[in-house]
Amino acid sequence: DHAINGQATALIDCYWREGLRQFYVADLDALQGSPIQRTSIEAIQERLRLQTVNACSQTPLERQPVSATLWLDLGLNHDRIKRDADWLCQLRDMPQQATAKAKLNVRFILATEAAQTLDCLTELAERLGPAHVALGLDYKQGRPLGMPTHEQHWCQRANQLGVRHLIALDLAAVGTG
C-alpha cells in the first residue's frame, strides 16, 4: 500500500492501479471564486499523462492504445474563460504530445453553478472545441443552480454546439454517505 496523505497525484496512482481511467477533478476553491489552482491541476495532468505513456510501454503491440480522461471542473465563467483561455488551451493540447499509443483526453466542465449563462457554453466550445467541453448541470436538492433558463435550453445549446458530454450533479449529495 502507498500512503496518499492528501496528495492528488498519489490518489491518481492508487486509482490507476485499480484500473480506473476516468478522473473528475473539481477545484473547489475556484468554484467559490478563488483563482484556479494551476500548479495542482498541471501536476495531476502530468501524472495522468505519464501513467498513460508508462502503460503503453508495458502493453503488447497488438493491444489497443491506452487512454484516460481528465474531467476538470474549474468554476469557468465569462471572466475566467477570457482570462485563462491560453492556459486552458495549453492544458487541452499538452496530452496530445504524449505518444501515438498513449492518449489523455482533457475535458473542461462548464458548470451552470459558475457559468450562469448559455453564452459561456458557446464561448468555451468555440475556444476549446466541443469535443473538449462537458456541460455540467448543477442542482441543490433537486433545484437547478445558476440556470436562469430551463435545463432543456442548456442541453439544446450543447447539442447545437456539438458538445456531447453531460454531467448532472446534485451538490446537496456531494460528500455525503
C-alpha positions in Angstrom: 0.0 0.0 0.0 1.1 3.5 -0.7 0.4 6.5 1.5 -1.8 9.2 -0.1 -1.5 11.9 2.6 -3.9 14.2 0.8 -1.8 14.3 -2.4 -3.9 14.2 -5.5 -1.1 12.6 -7.6 -0.8 9.7 -5.1 -4.6 9.3 -5.3 -4.4 9.2 -9.1 -1.7 6.5 -8.8 -3.8 4.4 -6.4 -6.9 4.6 -8.7 -4.8 3.9 -11.8 -3.5 0.7 -10.2 -7.2 -0.3 -9.6 -7.9 0.1 -13.4 -9.7 3.5 -13.3 -9.2 5.7 -16.4 -11.7 8.5 -15.9 -10.8 11.2 -13.4 -13.1 14.0 -12.3 -11.3 16.9 -10.5 -13.1 19.8 -9.0 -11.2 22.8 -7.9 -13.4 23.7 -5.0 -11.6 27.0 -4.4 -12.1 28.1 -8.0 -15.7 27.1 -7.8 -16.0 29.5 -4.9 -14.4 32.3 -7.0 -10.7 32.0 -5.9 -8.0 31.6 -8.6 -7.6 28.2 -10.2 -5.0 26.0 -8.5 -2.9 25.8 -11.7 0.1 24.0 -10.2 -2.1 21.3 -8.7 -4.1 20.9 -11.9 -0.9 20.7 -14.0 0.6 18.1 -11.6 -2.5 15.9 -11.9 -2.5 16.2 -15.7 1.2 15.4 -15.9 0.8 12.4 -13.6 -2.0 11.0 -15.8 0.0 11.7 -19.0 2.9 9.7 -17.5 0.6 6.9 -16.4 -0.7 6.5 -20.0 2.8 6.6 -21.5 4.1 4.1 -19.0 1.1 1.8 -19.5 1.8 1.9 -23.3 5.4 0.8 -22.8 4.1 -2.2 -20.9 1.4 -3.0 -23.4 2.0 -5.6 -26.1 2.0 -4.1 -29.6 -1.2 -5.9 -30.7 -3.3 -4.3 -27.9 -5.3 -1.1 -28.2 -3.7 2.2 -27.2 -4.0 3.2 -23.5 -6.3 6.2 -22.9 -7.6 8.1 -19.9 -9.8 11.1 -19.5 -9.3 14.0 -17.1 -12.6 15.9 -16.4 -11.8 19.4 -15.0 -14.4 21.4 -13.1 -12.7 24.8 -12.6 -15.6 27.2 -12.0 -15.4 28.5 -15.5 -17.4 31.7 -16.3 -17.0 34.5 -18.9 -14.2 36.3 -17.0 -12.3 33.1 -16.2 -12.6 31.8 -19.8 -11.3 35.1 -21.2 -8.5 35.5 -18.6 -7.3 31.8 -18.7 -8.0 31.0 -22.4 -4.4 30.4 -23.3 -3.7 28.2 -20.2 -6.9 26.2 -20.9 -5.7 25.6 -24.5 -2.3 24.5 -23.2 -4.0 22.0 -20.9 -6.1 20.8 -23.8 -3.1 20.4 -26.2 -0.4 19.1 -23.8 -1.6 15.5 -23.6 -1.5 15.2 -27.4 2.2 15.4 -27.1 2.5 12.1 -25.3 2.9 9.2 -27.8 0.9 7.7 -30.6 -0.4 4.9 -28.4 -0.9 7.0 -25.2 -3.9 9.2 -25.2 -5.0 11.5 -22.4 -8.2 13.4 -23.1 -8.9 16.6 -21.2 -12.5 17.8 -20.9 -13.5 21.1 -19.3 -16.8 21.1 -17.5 -18.9 24.2 -17.9 -20.9 24.0 -14.7 -24.2 26.0 -14.6 -23.4 26.9 -10.9 -20.5 29.1 -12.1 -21.3 29.9 -15.7 -24.9 31.1 -15.3 -25.5 31.9 -19.0 -25.7 29.9 -22.2 -23.2 32.3 -23.8 -20.5 30.8 -21.6 -21.1 27.4 -23.0 -20.9 28.9 -26.5 -17.7 30.7 -25.7 -16.0 27.7 -24.2 -17.0 25.4 -27.0 -15.7 27.9 -29.6 -12.4 28.4 -27.8 -11.6 24.8 -26.9 -13.6 22.8 -29.4 -16.8 21.0 -28.4 -15.0 17.7 -28.0 -13.2 19.1 -25.0 -16.2 20.5 -23.3 -18.8 18.9 -21.0 -21.9 20.6 -19.8 -22.4 20.4 -16.1 -25.9 20.8 -14.8 -25.8 21.7 -11.1 -28.7 21.2 -8.7 -29.1 21.5 -5.0 -31.8 19.3 -3.5 -33.2 18.8 -7.0 -33.4 22.6 -7.7 -31.3 24.0 -10.6 -28.4 26.1 -9.7 -27.2 29.0 -11.8 -29.7 28.3 -14.6 -31.8 31.3 -15.4 -33.1 29.3 -18.3 -34.5 25.8 -18.2 -32.0 22.9 -18.3 -33.6 21.8 -21.6 -32.2 25.0 -23.1 -28.8 24.2 -21.9 -29.0 20.8 -23.4 -30.3 22.1 -26.7 -27.4 24.7 -26.9 -24.9 21.9 -26.1 -26.3 19.8 -28.9 -26.2 22.7 -31.3 -22.6 23.3 -30.5 -21.6 19.7 -30.8 -20.9 19.2 -27.0 -21.6 15.6 -26.4 -20.7 15.2 -22.7 -23.1 15.9 -19.8 -22.6 15.7 -16.1 -25.5 16.3 -13.7 -24.7 16.8 -10.1 -26.8 17.5 -7.1 -24.5 19.4 -4.8 -26.6 18.5 -1.7 -25.4 14.9 -2.2 -21.7 15.7 -2.7 -19.6 14.4 0.1 -22.4 12.6 1.8 -22.5 8.9 2.6 
